Amino acid sequence: MEERQSIKCPVRFSDRQEIRGILKYKVYRHKGDQKELIEEFCDDNLIVNGARNQMARLIAGNVSNRSINRIALGTNGTAPDVADTAITNQFAKAVSAFSYPSMGQVQIDWELLVTENNGMAILEFGLLCADNTLFSRRIRNNPIHKESDISLEGQWTIIF
């Protein structure tokens, strides 16, 4: 019997770029009808392995529950890792809107109202798919102490 040899096909892309994300948000303090901007944040985030699995299945037509539909906030300040699968002590809510600012980009708008998630020391942010797969994760060094006078507004842009 003849032995079969496997052929290795090298993958070479001259324009190869990793999928990445940018998380932006503003933190407001409310006093009566007034709101004061107390912090602005903008930085890259980590796209985790769950995102790659979701995208592979989407391309193959397996679309059920694959789309991002929620923002999650949590209490874990451990550095993000591609193997992350969950947000600790998670509070999740539906995202507000989607837009497409440039070719190969999707912007996901979200907000956290003064009436939501009060009492949490927020250290981590994540995007969740409809099937609860974690898509991306970002942490803070210092917590946002979420109380009834604090709200957040943000955009999470995924770049392909």
C-alpha positions, 0 to 999 in steps of 0.5 A: 500500500502506498503511503500518502503524504500530506501537502502543507500549503503556506498561507502568505498574505501581504496585506494580512492584518489581525481583527481588532477592536477599539473601545471608546466610552464617556462617564458622566455624573448627573446632578439634577437635569445636568450631566458632567463629563468626568472621564473619557476612554479610548483604547484597543481591546482584545478579540478573543478566540470565541469571536474567531469561532463565531466568524468562521461559522457565520461564513459557513452560513451557520448564523443562528445566535452568532451576532453580537447583541449585548454589552457586558460589564464585570468586576474582573481586572485580570489582563485579557487573554485570547482564551477568555470566555466570560465576564465576571459577575456580569451585567449585560444589556442590549446594545443600542445601535450598529453602524458602519463608519468605514469599509470593514468596520462595524461600530456598536453603540451602547449605554448604561443608564443611571438606573442600571447596574448600581453598586458595581465596581466596573473593571471589565467590558465585553461584547456578547453574542446572542448565544452568550459567546464572548467576542471581545474583552477590555479591562480598566486599571481603576474601577468605575464605582457605578452609582445612581448618579453615574451613566456611561455612553460608548462605542465599540468598533470592530475592524476587519 
